[in-house]
Amino acid sequence: MRERATETREKEILMQQYMSLAMPLMAVAGLGVAFALGLTMYRNGRQKEKENHPD
């Protein structure tokens, strides 16, 4: 029974380590997606402006 307890404890520690790694990774990924979306929307908007107002 003792071996099982240590096994679950190790799994808990692994999960905590994984979560502490996953959180910043997910935050960075979310920022990257938001940045890419904002950039494409900005560039599309600029292109439309140029079409409406040719220099």
Sequence and secondary structure as in RCSB ss.txt:
>XXXX:A:sequence
MRERATETREKEILMQQYMSLAMPLMAVAGLGVAFALGLTMYRNGRQKEKENHPD
>XXXX:A:secstr
 HHHHHHHHHHHHHHHHHHHHHHHHHHHHHHHHHHHHHHHHHHHHHHHHHHHS  
